[in-house]
Amino acid sequence: MGRTNATACHRELGAELKKRREAAGLTGQQVAEHTGWHRTKVSRVESGHYAISPVELIHYLAACGIHRPREFDDLTDLCRQAQRDEGYWIGRHAKWMEETGSSLIFHESTAVQCVTYEPVLVPGLLQTAGYARAALSRRSIPPAEVETLVRTRLDRQQVLYRKHRRPFAFFVHEQALRFLVGSRSNMHDQLLHLVLIAGLPHVNFRVIPTTAGVGAILGGAFRLFEFDQHHPLVFLDGITAGLFLEDEGYVQEYRSATADLDALALDAGESRAFAAELADAYDRGSRRNAPIYQLEEEHF
């Protein structure tokens, strides 16, 4: 199927605008009447096929009755980055958020295939509530906010169980499974969860063993999203913001990295067996080949 000219940044902006229109209880025709636009323009804006300007964005939001400065600032920033069309853009995290939540949810839900590489932690889509809570509690986040973030993370995981399932590949370094996040009981439950998830036919869970050496050290976690009608997209996470890459040259580097990981990782059966054996090690309080590293939450 042919590619469209709707960039990921424009698609995300359009989806955010459509969400706000629907929350306001308005139809596309009503927004068109408020703004003086043709109905098809509203549709093209919301599908990402029309490069809306910051001034047009303000008219759209005003038509939806939105006057909150923070929403204006966030969406205007996304609009300006979409206009520049530089092959990348930066998504700022909301307060306490470790990931650009709404952006990831949108791209995860629209991708036809997702690849995740994680050298340090169990990927968010595979985390249990106990693991996520322990990982999030390492910072000075209010307990109520931690619970909200845990629920958000678990809600994101529903993408793995939807009716029309799409392939997900997870390349997780062995050391990420050996870091003790929370208690040994937490880790036991987390590893068993990985064993179960790895049994799903559309999930390709792969462990990269420490014996793979420096070839498996790629500089940090990444996610690669493939789409049916759009160009692929790479996401790199940071402390205060996430970086999205859509430039063909950048994306090809991560596709090549994925091929390297596929060659270095244990196969699916070996990976599942490794997770099961390590779960047993956590349960028995024993070690397997190398120490299980504990990171105190205040240092994690």
TORKE-991723 format. One line per field, with one value per atom (N, C-alpha, C): x, y, z; atom name. Coordinates in Angstrom, 2 decimals. Example, Ala and Ser with C-alpha at 12.3 -4.5 7.8 and 13.67 -1.06 7.14 Angstrom:
<sites>
xx: 13.19:12.30:13.20:12.85:13.67:12.90
yy: -5.69:-4.50:-3.30:-2.25:-1.06:0.03
zz: 7.80:7.80:7.80:7.08:7.14:7.87
a: N:CA:C:N:CA:C
</sites>
This chain:
<sites>
xx: 0.85:0.00:0.88:0.49:1.30:1.34:2.42:2.57:1.77:1.32:0.66:1.66:1.29:2.19:1.89:1.10:0.79:1.92:2.71:3.80:3.25:4.08:3.65:3.30:4.06:3.81:2.45:2.13:0.83:-0.29:-0.07:-1.10:-1.39:-0.31:-0.49:-1.24:-0.86:-1.54:-3.02:-3.28:-4.66:-5.49:-4.89:-5.59:-5.90:-4.95:-5.18:-6.32:-6.38:-7.44:-8.80:-8.83:-10.08:-10.57:-9.64:-9.99:-10.66:-10.12:-10.68:-12.03:-12.17:-13.47:-14.54:-14.22:-15.20:-15.52:-14.50:-14.73:-15.66:-15.62:-16.49:-17.89:-18.09:-19.39:-19.75:-18.74:-18.96:-18.71:-19.40:-19.14:-18.13:-17.57:-16.66:-17.35:-18.61:-19.37:-19.53:-19.77:-19.93:-18.64:-17.50:-16.21:-15.99:-16.35:-16.21:-17.03:-18.22:-19.07:-18.50:-17.93:-17.34:-16.11:-15.32:-14.05:-14.18:-15.29:-15.45:-14.72:-14.32:-13.61:-14.62:-14.13:-14.92:-14.83:-15.87:-15.88:-14.71:-14.32:-13.20:-11.88:-11.75:-10.52:-10.40:-11.50:-11.49:-11.07:-11.62:-11.28:-9.80:-9.26:-7.85:-6.93:-7.34:-6.56:-6.48:-7.61:-7.67:-7.00:-6.88:-6.19:-4.70:-4.27:-2.86:-2.46:-3.43:-3.13:-3.10:-3.44:-3.37:-2.45:-1.46:-0.49:-1.09:-1.78:-2.43:-1.39:-1.66:-0.75:-1.09:-0.18:-0.49:-1.72:-1.92:-3.10:-4.37:-4.34:-5.49:-5.75:-4.69:-4.82:-5.60:-5.28:-5.98:-7.46:-7.78:-9.18:-9.89:-9.21:-9.81:-10.10:-9.10:-9.27:-10.35:-10.40:-11.43:-12.81:-12.92:-14.20:-14.65:-13.67:-13.97:-14.13:-14.02:-14.19:-13.01:-11.82:-10.62:-9.82:-9.59:-8.86:-7.76:-7.43:-6.42:-5.03:-4.23:-2.90:-2.00:-2.01:-1.12:-1.44:-2.73:-3.11:-2.70:-2.90:-2.49:-0.98:-0.22:1.24:1.71:1.20:1.65:1.30:0.06:-0.37:0.27:0.48:1.16:2.61:3.26:4.63:4.68:3.74:3.67:3.38:2.51:2.15:3.37:4.15:5.32:6.38:6.55:7.51:7.05:5.74:5.21:5.43:5.28:5.49:6.93:7.87:9.28:9.64:8.98:9.16:10.64:11.37:12.81:13.17:12.16:12.43:12.54:12.33:12.32:11.54:11.07:10.48:10.59:10.44:10.60:9.24:8.93:7.70:8.02:7.56:7.83:6.97:7.56:6.81:5.96:4.78:3.98:4.64:4.24:4.84:4.72:5.81:5.95:6.00:5.66:5.65:7.07:7.39:8.71:8.71:7.54:7.43:6.41:6.50:5.54:4.27:3.48:2.39:1.41:0.72:-0.31:0.28:1.50:2.15:2.40:2.94:3.23:1.95:0.93:-0.34:-0.88:-0.78:-1.28:-0.50:0.82:1.62:1.60:1.57:1.45:0.13:-0.92:-2.25:-2.47:-1.68:-1.87:-0.81:0.26:1.32:0.86:1.41:1.11:2.18:3.28:4.35:5.18:5.56:6.35:7.56:8.72:9.94:10.47:10.79:11.34:12.67:13.65:14.94:15.11:15.37:15.52:16.72:17.78:18.98:18.98:18.06:18.14:16.91:15.72:14.48:13.62:12.69:11.65:10.81:10.51:9.71:8.37:7.91:6.68:5.48:5.40:4.26:4.25:5.36:5.46:5.52:5.47:5.65:4.40:4.61:3.52:3.29:2.18:1.88:2.95:3.37:4.37:5.71:6.13:7.40:7.31:6.22:6.05:6.03:5.34:5.25:6.62:7.40:8.74:9.65:9.57:10.41:10.05:8.76:8.31:8.58:8.66:8.84:10.27:11.15:12.55:12.76:11.79:11.90:10.90:11.00:10.13:8.77:8.09:6.76:5.73:4.74:3.71:3.06:2.77:2.19:0.95:0.08:-1.13:-0.78:0.27:0.70:1.31:2.04:2.62:1.51:0.44:-0.67:-1.33:-1.44:-2.00:-1.12:0.20:1.13:1.12:0.99:0.92:-0.32:-1.46:-2.69:-2.57:-1.93:-1.72:-0.87:0.17:1.05:0.31:-0.49:-1.25:-2.31:-2.92:-3.91:-3.27:-2.04:-1.33:-1.15:-1.04:-0.77:-1.93:-3.10:-4.26:-4.03:-3.07:-2.76:-2.28:-1.77:-1.30:-2.45:-3.63:-4.73:-5.94:-5.80:-6.95:-7.31:-8.48:-9.02:-8.11:-7.73:-6.87:-5.42:-4.81:-3.47:-2.41:-1.40:-0.30:1.00:2.02:3.27:4.00:4.46:5.30:6.57:7.71:9.00:9.67:10.16:10.84:12.23:13.26:14.63:15.08:15.26:15.57:16.91:17.82:19.14:19.01:19.83:19.83:19.97:20.81:21.03:19.76:18.88:17.61:16.75:16.91:16.14:16.79:18.06:18.78:18.77:18.50:18.39:17.18:17.40:16.32:15.54:14.41:13.54:12.44:12.49:11.56:12.07:11.19:11.56:11.79:12.37:12.53:11.18:10.19:8.85:8.30:8.55:8.15:8.79:10.10:10.83:10.37:10.06:9.55:8.25:7.34:6.07:6.30:7.25:7.53:8.07:8.98:9.55:8.51:7.64:6.57:5.62:5.38:4.54:5.17:6.48:7.18:7.04:7.12:6.96:5.58:4.56:3.20:3.02:3.51:3.39:4.14:5.30:6.11:5.39:4.38:3.62:2.55:2.29:1.29:1.83:1.02:1.52:2.03:1.57:1.99:3.10:3.61:4.68:5.97:7.01:8.34:9.25:9.36:10.17:11.54:12.59:13.94:14.88:15.67:16.67:18.03:18.72:20.08:21.03:21.76:22.62:23.85:24.40:25.61:26.76:26.70:27.76:27.78:26.73:26.71:27.75:28.22:29.28:28.85:29.82:29.56:28.71:28.60:27.79:26.32:25.89:24.49:24.27:25.32:25.20:25.01:23.79:23.45:23.26:23.61:23.53:22.26:21.26:20.04:18.83:17.74:16.51:15.92:15.20:14.48:13.26:12.34:11.16:11.02:10.73:10.57:9.14:8.42:7.03:6.94:6.29:6.05:4.55:4.23:2.84:2.49:1.20:0.74:0.82:0.35:0.26:1.19:2.01:2.87:4.31:5.20:6.61:6.86:7.87:8.18:8.65:8.64:8.95:9.76:10.76:11.58:11.35:11.25:11.11:12.27:12.90:13.98:13.53:13.62:13.12:14.23:13.87:14.79:14.15:14.85:14.33:13.17:13.30:12.27:11.50:11.97:11.30:11.67:10.90:11.18:11.48:12.30:12.67:12.07:11.32:10.73:11.51:11.90:12.68:11.88:11.71:10.99:11.83:12.96:13.86:14.31:14.26:14.54:15.93:16.92:18.28:18.40:17.78:17.79:17.11:15.93:15.15:15.90:16.59:17.31:18.39:19.02:20.03:19.42:18.21:17.56:17.01:16.65:16.27:17.48:18.63:19.87:20.22:20.03:20.30:19.38:18.13:17.17:17.62:18.12:18.63:19.81:20.68:21.83:21.35:20.35:19.82:19.20:18.52:17.89:18.93:20.11:21.19:21.87:21.90:22.61:21.74:20.44:19.55:19.33:18.95:18.49:17.22:16.93:15.69:14.51:13.29:12.10:11.97:12.22:12.12:13.16:14.39:15.47:15.20:14.66:14.37:13.30:12.27:11.20:11.72:12.56:13.14:14.05:14.81:15.69:14.87:13.77:12.92:12.33:11.93:11.36:12.40:13.62:14.69:15.07:15.10:15.45:14.34:13.08:11.96:12.13:12.54:12.77:13.92:14.96:16.10:15.68:14.84:14.33:13.50:12.71:11.85:12.67:13.77:14.61:15.67:15.80:16.81:18.21:18.31:19.62:20.10:21.26:21.84:21.90:21.98:22.19:23.32:24.47:25.65:26.29:25.48:26.00:25.11:25.60:24.78:23.55:22.51:21.33:21.60:21.66:22.05:20.86:21.05:19.99:20.29:19.32:19.43:18.44:18.93:18.04:17.17:15.93:15.00:15.48:16.14:16.57:17.74:18.39:19.51:19.17:18.01:17.65:17.36
yy: -1.19:0.00:1.24:2.25:3.45:4.27:5.05:5.94:7.22:7.83:9.12:10.19:11.45:12.55:13.12:12.43:12.88:12.46:13.41:13.06:12.63:11.92:11.44:12.60:13.69:14.85:15.47:15.61:16.14:15.19:13.88:12.91:13.00:13.12:13.22:14.49:15.61:16.88:16.78:16.21:16.06:15.21:14.13:13.25:13.98:14.81:15.59:16.58:17.21:18.17:17.47:16.33:15.58:15.16:14.76:14.36:15.51:16.72:17.88:18.30:18.16:18.46:17.52:16.22:15.25:15.46:15.84:16.11:17.31:18.24:19.41:19.11:17.89:17.49:18.12:18.46:19.12:18.17:18.40:17.67:18.45:17.79:18.48:19.63:19.42:20.47:21.70:21.49:22.62:23.41:22.71:23.40:24.18:23.59:24.28:25.56:25.50:26.70:27.77:27.35:28.31:28.99:28.23:28.75:29.37:29.06:29.53:28.67:27.45:26.54:25.64:24.98:23.93:22.68:21.86:20.63:19.73:19.66:18.78:19.26:20.57:21.08:20.58:20.59:20.06:18.59:17.83:16.41:16.22:17.03:16.91:17.33:18.33:18.74:17.59:16.96:15.91:14.61:14.41:13.21:13.45:14.71:15.04:15.34:15.45:15.70:17.19:18.03:19.48:20.07:20.85:21.46:22.73:22.57:23.69:24.66:25.95:26.97:27.27:27.90:28.26:29.14:30.06:30.93:30.11:29.20:28.33:27.42:27.00:26.17:26.90:28.16:28.97:29.07:29.29:29.35:28.03:26.92:25.60:25.40:25.68:25.48:26.40:27.63:28.56:28.05:27.46:26.90:25.77:25.08:23.98:24.47:25.78:26.35:26.12:25.94:25.68:26.97:27.37:28.62:28.43:27.18:26.94:27.17:28.05:28.39:27.18:26.20:25.04:24.25:24.06:23.33:24.09:25.40:26.22:26.09:26.18:26.13:24.80:23.69:22.36:22.10:22.42:22.14:23.10:24.35:25.30:24.87:24.36:23.87:22.70:21.77:20.63:21.10:22.09:22.63:23.25:24.01:24.66:23.64:22.60:21.56:20.81:20.60:19.93:20.78:22.10:23.01:22.97:22.86:22.87:21.62:20.50:19.26:18.93:18.82:18.57:17.09:16.23:14.80:14.33:15.23:14.87:15.93:15.57:16.57:16.09:17.04:16.77:16.83:15.80:15.77:15.93:17.01:17.25:16.36:15.85:15.04:15.93:15.44:16.12:15.92:16.70:16.59:15.17:14.64:13.30:12.22:12.55:11.52:11.21:9.92:9.51:9.39:9.28:9.10:10.09:10.37:11.25:10.44:10.33:9.37:9.37:10.50:10.51:10.24:10.70:10.46:8.97:8.32:6.89:6.08:6.43:5.71:5.82:7.01:7.22:6.38:6.46:5.75:4.24:3.80:2.36:1.81:2.61:2.13:2.16:2.96:3.06:2.29:1.86:1.12:-0.29:-0.84:-2.22:-3.17:-2.61:-3.41:-2.51:-3.02:-2.24:-3.06:-2.44:-3.07:-2.23:-2.87:-2.17:-2.78:-1.92:-2.36:-1.69:-2.49:-1.97:-2.61:-1.83:-2.38:-2.33:-1.58:-1.34:-1.82:-1.59:-1.92:-2.86:-3.52:-4.25:-3.20:-3.39:-2.41:-2.13:-0.88:-0.48:-1.32:-1.74:-2.55:-3.94:-4.34:-5.69:-5.67:-4.49:-4.40:-4.80:-5.46:-5.70:-4.44:-4.39:-3.22:-3.06:-4.17:-4.10:-3.59:-4.04:-3.59:-2.11:-1.72:-0.32:0.59:0.16:0.98:1.16:0.09:0.18:1.06:0.94:1.75:3.22:3.53:4.92:5.55:4.73:5.25:5.67:5.54:5.88:7.39:8.17:9.62:10.17:11.47:12.10:12.41:11.38:11.53:11.23:12.08:11.81:10.46:9.71:8.37:8.34:9.34:9.36:9.47:10.24:10.39:9.09:8.39:7.10:6.15:6.10:5.19:5.58:6.89:7.34:6.90:7.04:6.65:5.14:4.38:2.92:2.52:3.15:2.85:3.21:4.35:4.77:3.74:3.26:2.28:0.97:0.54:-0.70:-0.54:0.64:0.89:0.81:1.31:1.26:-0.18:-1.10:-2.49:-3.17:-2.53:-3.12:-3.26:-2.50:-2.60:-4.01:-4.74:-6.11:-7.11:-6.72:-7.67:-7.29:-6.28:-5.87:-6.94:-6.81:-7.85:-8.08:-7.00:-7.13:-6.95:-8.04:-7.98:-7.80:-7.01:-6.71:-7.17:-7.44:-7.96:-6.96:-7.45:-6.69:-7.48:-6.84:-7.48:-6.71:-7.43:-6.82:-7.44:-6.64:-7.07:-6.49:-7.35:-6.91:-7.50:-6.64:-7.13:-7.93:-8.95:-9.80:-9.00:-7.96:-7.19:-6.50:-6.14:-5.51:-6.46:-7.76:-8.76:-9.11:-8.75:-9.06:-7.90:-6.69:-5.58:-5.80:-5.74:-5.98:-4.69:-4.57:-3.40:-3.76:-3.16:-3.56:-4.80:-5.72:-6.92:-8.10:-9.18:-10.41:-10.98:-10.81:-11.28:-10.53:-9.23:-8.42:-8.95:-9.22:-9.67:-11.06:-11.91:-13.24:-13.11:-12.26:-12.06:-11.45:-10.51:-9.87:-10.86:-11.71:-12.69:-13.71:-14.13:-15.04:-14.37:-13.09:-12.34:-12.32:-12.15:-12.17:-13.52:-14.59:-15.94:-16.08:-15.58:-15.68:-14.83:-13.58:-12.68:-13.24:-13.84:-14.40:-15.54:-16.09:-17.17:-16.70:-15.39:-14.87:-14.97:-15.39:-15.63:-14.39:-13.20:-11.98:-11.24:-11.83:-11.20:-11.98:-11.28:-11.87:-11.32:-12.05:-11.62:-12.26:-11.43:-11.93:-11.35:-12.21:-11.80:-11.70:-10.58:-10.40:-10.79:-11.88:-12.34:-11.45:-11.46:-10.67:-11.16:-12.41:-12.95:-12.31:-11.54:-10.84:-9.73:-9.32:-8.32:-6.92:-6.10:-4.69:-4.49:-5.50:-5.37:-5.12:-5.47:-5.28:-3.95:-3.17:-1.87:-0.81:-0.30:0.61:2.05:2.35:3.73:4.10:3.26:3.58:2.88:2.90:2.26:2.98:2.24:2.87:2.04:2.68:2.00:2.35:1.36:1.52:1.13:2.08:1.85:1.78:0.74:0.60:0.80:1.50:1.80:1.28:1.04:0.51:1.56:2.77:3.80:4.99:4.91:6.04:5.58:6.54:6.23:5.76:4.92:4.43:5.56:5.29:6.30:5.66:6.40:5.94:6.87:6.30:7.09:6.82:7.89:7.82:8.60:7.98:8.62:9.33:10.44:11.19:11.50:12.24:12.54:13.52:14.57:15.61:15.63:14.91:14.93:13.68:13.41:12.30:12.83:12.12:12.53:11.55:12.08:11.28:11.51:10.43:10.51:9.91:10.69:10.20:10.29:10.99:11.10:9.70:9.45:8.11:7.61:8.51:8.11:7.69:8.46:8.12:6.77:6.61:5.39:4.16:4.28:3.14:2.65:3.57:3.18:2.28:2.59:1.79:0.48:0.47:-0.79:-1.72:-1.16:-1.96:-2.46:-1.59:-1.99:-3.13:-3.07:-4.14:-5.47:-5.42:-6.64:-7.20:-6.32:-6.77:-7.43:-6.82:-7.38:-8.75:-8.89:-10.16:-11.27:-10.90:-11.88:-12.21:-11.26:-11.44:-12.10:-11.91:-12.35:-13.87:-14.39:-15.78:-15.90:-17.09:-17.23:-17.19:-17.20:-17.02:-18.10:-19.35:-20.43:-20.33:-20.02:-19.87:-18.68:-17.61:-16.42:-16.70:-17.42:-17.76:-18.68:-19.63:-20.54:-19.79:-18.82:-18.00:-17.24:-16.62:-15.86:-16.77:-17.97:-18.91:-19.34:-19.60:-20.02:-18.89:-17.66:-16.53:-16.25:-16.47:-16.33:-17.30:-18.52:-19.52:-19.10:-18.49:-18.03:-16.94:-16.03:-14.99:-15.63:-16.62:-17.28:-18.00:-18.60:-19.35:-18.49:-17.24:-16.36:-16.77:-17.52:-17.97:-17.12:-17.48:-16.74:-17.66:-17.04:-17.83:-17.19:-17.83:-17.43:-16.13:-15.09:-13.78:-13.24:-12.30:-11.78:-11.04:-11.08:-10.26:-8.93:-7.87:-6.57:-5.87:-5.33:-4.59:-3.10:-2.34:-0.89:-0.36:0.27:0.87:1.91:2.02:2.89:4.34:4.81:6.20:6.42:5.34:5.48:4.98:4.40:3.73:4.74
zz: 0.00:0.00:0.00:-0.76:-0.88:0.38:0.53:1.67:1.46:2.55:2.46:2.86:2.63:2.98:4.36:5.15:6.51:7.44:7.94:8.83:10.18:10.95:12.26:13.18:13.08:13.92:13.59:12.30:11.90:12.31:12.19:12.57:14.05:14.84:16.29:16.65:16.04:16.31:15.91:14.75:14.31:15.25:15.75:16.69:17.99:18.46:19.68:19.48:18.32:18.05:17.96:17.29:17.20:18.58:19.44:20.81:21.55:21.37:22.06:21.47:20.16:19.54:20.07:20.12:20.59:22.06:22.86:24.28:24.46:23.50:23.56:23.03:22.53:22.02:20.69:19.89:18.61:17.45:16.35:15.12:14.28:13.29:12.40:11.67:11.33:10.64:11.53:12.83:13.75:13.89:13.95:14.01:12.72:11.60:10.31:10.29:10.84:10.87:11.78:12.93:13.87:13.28:12.52:12.00:10.61:9.93:8.57:7.55:7.97:7.08:6.37:5.32:4.69:5.56:5.54:6.36:6.02:4.76:4.38:4.98:5.22:5.83:7.26:7.99:9.36:9.34:8.40:8.30:7.99:7.09:6.70:7.85:8.61:9.78:10.77:11.04:12.05:11.61:10.31:9.81:9.60:9.76:9.60:8.17:7.27:5.86:5.51:6.47:6.25:7.30:6.85:7.77:8.37:9.46:10.12:10.68:10.60:11.12:12.57:13.33:14.72:14.85:13.90:13.95:13.73:12.76:12.51:13.70:14.36:15.55:16.64:16.84:17.85:17.51:16.22:15.81:16.09:15.80:16.03:17.52:18.37:19.80:20.36:19.87:20.32:19.95:18.76:18.33:19.25:19.85:20.78:22.21:22.41:23.74:24.66:24.08:24.87:25.01:26.26:26.51:27.55:27.89:28.92:28.34:28.98:28.44:28.21:29.14:29.01:27.74:27.47:26.26:25.01:25.03:23.90:23.68:24.77:24.66:24.10:24.66:24.23:22.77:22.38:21.01:20.01:20.43:19.54:19.30:20.36:20.21:19.23:19.36:18.45:17.02:16.89:15.58:14.90:15.64:15.06:14.65:15.47:15.10:13.86:13.74:12.56:11.31:11.47:10.33:9.84:10.78:10.38:9.58:9.89:9.13:8.93:10.05:10.01:10.12:10.13:10.24:11.67:12.62:14.04:14.80:15.98:16.87:18.31:19.22:20.65:21.32:22.08:22.86:24.33:24.93:26.34:27.22:28.30:29.25:30.14:30.48:31.49:32.85:33.83:35.16:35.68:36.19:36.75:35.68:34.46:33.42:32.98:32.84:32.35:30.84:30.26:28.83:28.28:27.00:26.36:26.16:27.23:27.32:26.17:25.92:24.89:23.51:23.27:21.98:21.78:22.80:22.69:22.51:23.27:23.16:21.73:21.16:19.80:18.79:18.84:17.84:18.06:19.32:19.59:19.07:19.18:18.79:17.28:16.56:15.11:14.31:14.96:14.27:13.92:12.85:12.48:13.02:13.50:14.10:15.00:16.18:17.13:17.59:17.60:18.10:19.26:20.37:21.54:21.92:22.17:22.71:24.07:25.10:26.45:27.14:27.40:28.03:29.55:30.16:31.61:32.36:31.83:32.53:31.69:32.34:31.61:30.88:29.60:28.86:29.53:29.42:30.08:29.69:28.43:27.98:28.60:29.22:29.80:31.32:31.94:33.38:34.15:35.28:36.22:37.03:37.74:38.58:39.66:40.27:41.33:40.84:39.67:39.10:38.74:38.07:37.67:38.90:39.94:41.16:41.79:41.85:42.44:41.60:40.27:39.39:39.49:39.55:39.61:40.97:42.02:43.37:43.66:42.69:42.94:43.01:42.54:42.59:43.60:43.86:44.85:44.24:43.80:43.23:44.32:44.51:45.52:45.27:46.33:46.18:45.29:45.42:44.59:43.11:42.81:41.42:40.90:41.79:41.40:40.96:41.75:41.41:40.09:39.84:38.56:37.40:37.58:36.52:36.30:37.39:37.26:36.47:36.78:36.05:34.57:34.31:32.92:32.17:32.83:32.20:31.93:32.89:32.70:31.61:31.55:30.50:29.11:28.99:27.72:27.25:28.19:27.84:27.13:27.15:26.48:24.98:24.46:23.03:22.66:23.66:23.41:23.29:23.77:23.86:23.00:22.16:21.36:20.33:19.77:18.88:17.67:16.99:15.82:16.27:16.68:17.26:16.19:16.54:15.63:16.26:15.46:16.00:16.90:18.03:18.94:19.19:19.04:19.33:20.46:21.46:22.60:22.74:22.58:22.80:24.14:25.12:26.48:26.90:27.35:27.76:29.06:29.17:30.36:31.64:31.62:32.85:33.32:32.38:32.76:33.59:33.34:34.08:35.41:35.57:36.80:37.80:37.34:38.28:39.17:40.47:41.42:41.63:40.99:41.12:42.11:43.31:44.35:45.07:45.37:46.12:45.18:45.76:44.97:44.57:45.44:45.11:43.90:43.87:42.71:41.43:41.53:40.35:39.92:40.89:40.56:39.76:40.26:39.56:38.17:38.09:36.81:35.79:36.21:35.28:34.83:35.76:35.37:34.37:34.58:33.64:32.25:32.20:30.91:30.23:31.02:30.46:29.81:30.50:29.97:28.72:28.78:27.63:26.42:26.68:25.59:24.88:25.52:24.91:23.94:23.91:22.97:21.54:20.60:19.24:18.52:18.92:18.23:18.97:20.06:20.85:20.65:20.25:20.07:21.17:22.28:23.42:23.31:23.27:23.06:24.12:24.70:25.70:25.02:25.25:24.74:25.86:25.73:26.82:26.99:28.20:28.45:27.58:27.16:26.31:24.92:24.60:23.31:23.27:24.46:24.51:24.13:23.73:23.46:22.20:21.38:20.18:20.47:21.69:22.07:22.80:22.97:23.63:22.55:22.46:21.36:21.82:23.06:23.53:24.26:24.25:24.97:24.37:25.12:24.68:23.47:22.64:21.54:21.18:20.48:19.94:18.47:17.69:16.24:15.87:15.31:14.91:13.38:12.89:11.45:11.21:10.12:9.80:8.41:8.21:6.94:5.83:6.11:5.08:5.33:6.37:6.71:6.88:6.91:7.10:8.54:8.76:10.11:11.01:12.31:13.32:14.43:14.94:16.06:17.24:18.44:19.66:20.60:21.09:22.07:23.30:24.47:25.68:26.44:27.09:27.94:29.27:30.12:31.45:31.39:30.58:30.53:29.22:28.22:26.92:26.13:25.10:24.19:22.81:22.06:20.71:19.71:18.75:17.69:16.40:15.74:14.50:13.35:12.29:11.12:9.85:9.93:8.79:8.36:7.07:6.54:6.92:6.90:7.25:8.70:9.60:11.02:11.25:10.65:10.87:10.38:9.25:8.70:9.65:10.38:11.36:12.43:12.85:13.89:13.33:12.08:11.46:11.40:11.07:11.03:12.43:13.43:14.81:15.23:14.79:15.11:14.50:13.29:12.64:13.42:13.93:14.73:16.02:16.67:17.91:17.66:16.55:16.20:16.07:15.56:15.39:16.71:17.65:18.91:19.99:19.92:20.99:20.97:22.12:22.20:21.37:20.88:20.12:21.09:20.55:21.37:22.45:22.08:23.06:24.15:23.77:24.74:25.67:25.12:25.91:26.95:26.55:27.48:28.58:28.21:29.19:30.15:29.63:30.47:31.50:31.06:31.98:33.05:32.67:33.63:34.66:34.20:35.11:36.06:35.54:36.40:37.40:37.01:37.94:39.10:38.78:39.82:40.72:40.13:40.92:41.90:41.44:42.35:43.46:43.10:44.07:45.13:44.72:45.65:46.30:45.84:46.41:46.00:44.89:44.44:43.28:42.71:41.59:40.37:39.21:37.99:37.20:37.21:36.43:36.90:37.11:37.51:38.60:39.40:40.49:39.98:40.80:40.55:41.22:40.45:40.97:41.60:42.78:43.43:43.36:42.89:42.89:43.90:44.93:45.91:45.21:45.60:44.90:44.87:45.94:45.94:45.00:44.53:43.61:42.22:42.06:40.80:39.69
a: N:CA:C:N:CA:C:N:CA:C:N:CA:C:N:CA:C:N:CA:C:N:CA:C:N:CA:C:N:CA:C:N:CA:C:N:CA:C:N:CA:C:N:CA:C:N:CA:C:N:CA:C:N:CA:C:N:CA:C:N:CA:C:N:CA:C:N:CA:C:N:CA:C:N:CA:C:N:CA:C:N:CA:C:N:CA:C:N:CA:C:N:CA:C:N:CA:C:N:CA:C:N:CA:C:N:CA:C:N:CA:C:N:CA:C:N:CA:C:N:CA:C:N:CA:C:N:CA:C:N:CA:C:N:CA:C:N:CA:C:N:CA:C:N:CA:C:N:CA:C:N:CA:C:N:CA:C:N:CA:C:N:CA:C:N:CA:C:N:CA:C:N:CA:C:N:CA:C:N:CA:C:N:CA:C:N:CA:C:N:CA:C:N:CA:C:N:CA:C:N:CA:C:N:CA:C:N:CA:C:N:CA:C:N:CA:C:N:CA:C:N:CA:C:N:CA:C:N:CA:C:N:CA:C:N:CA:C:N:CA:C:N:CA:C:N:CA:C:N:CA:C:N:CA:C:N:CA:C:N:CA:C:N:CA:C:N:CA:C:N:CA:C:N:CA:C:N:CA:C:N:CA:C:N:CA:C:N:CA:C:N:CA:C:N:CA:C:N:CA:C:N:CA:C:N:CA:C:N:CA:C:N:CA:C:N:CA:C:N:CA:C:N:CA:C:N:CA:C:N:CA:C:N:CA:C:N:CA:C:N:CA:C:N:CA:C:N:CA:C:N:CA:C:N:CA:C:N:CA:C:N:CA:C:N:CA:C:N:CA:C:N:CA:C:N:CA:C:N:CA:C:N:CA:C:N:CA:C:N:CA:C:N:CA:C:N:CA:C:N:CA:C:N:CA:C:N:CA:C:N:CA:C:N:CA:C:N:CA:C:N:CA:C:N:CA:C:N:CA:C:N:CA:C:N:CA:C:N:CA:C:N:CA:C:N:CA:C:N:CA:C:N:CA:C:N:CA:C:N:CA:C:N:CA:C:N:CA:C:N:CA:C:N:CA:C:N:CA:C:N:CA:C:N:CA:C:N:CA:C:N:CA:C:N:CA:C:N:CA:C:N:CA:C:N:CA:C:N:CA:C:N:CA:C:N:CA:C:N:CA:C:N:CA:C:N:CA:C:N:CA:C:N:CA:C:N:CA:C:N:CA:C:N:CA:C:N:CA:C:N:CA:C:N:CA:C:N:CA:C:N:CA:C:N:CA:C:N:CA:C:N:CA:C:N:CA:C:N:CA:C:N:CA:C:N:CA:C:N:CA:C:N:CA:C:N:CA:C:N:CA:C:N:CA:C:N:CA:C:N:CA:C:N:CA:C:N:CA:C:N:CA:C:N:CA:C:N:CA:C:N:CA:C:N:CA:C:N:CA:C:N:CA:C:N:CA:C:N:CA:C:N:CA:C:N:CA:C:N:CA:C:N:CA:C:N:CA:C:N:CA:C:N:CA:C:N:CA:C:N:CA:C:N:CA:C:N:CA:C:N:CA:C:N:CA:C:N:CA:C:N:CA:C:N:CA:C:N:CA:C:N:CA:C:N:CA:C:N:CA:C:N:CA:C:N:CA:C:N:CA:C:N:CA:C:N:CA:C:N:CA:C:N:CA:C:N:CA:C:N:CA:C:N:CA:C:N:CA:C:N:CA:C:N:CA:C:N:CA:C:N:CA:C:N:CA:C:N:CA:C:N:CA:C:N:CA:C:N:CA:C:N:CA:C:N:CA:C:N:CA:C:N:CA:C:N:CA:C:N:CA:C:N:CA:C:N:CA:C:N:CA:C:N:CA:C:N:CA:C:N:CA:C:N:CA:C:N:CA:C:N:CA:C:N:CA:C:N:CA:C:N:CA:C:N:CA:C:N:CA:C:N:CA:C:N:CA:C:N:CA:C:N:CA:C:N:CA:C:N:CA:C:N:CA:C:N:CA:C:N:CA:C:N:CA:C:N:CA:C:N:CA:C:N:CA:C:N:CA:C:N:CA:C:N:CA:C:N:CA:C:N:CA:C:N:CA:C:N:CA:C:N:CA:C:N:CA:C:N:CA:C:N:CA:C:N:CA:C:N:CA:C:N:CA:C:N:CA:C:N:CA:C:N:CA:C:N:CA:C:N:CA:C:N:CA:C:N:CA:C:N:CA:C:N:CA:C:N:CA:C:N:CA:C:N:CA:C:N:CA:C:N:CA:C:N:CA:C:N:CA:C:N:CA:C:N:CA:C:N:CA:C:N:CA:C:N:CA:C:N:CA:C:N:CA:C:N:CA:C:N:CA:C:N:CA:C:N:CA:C
</sites>
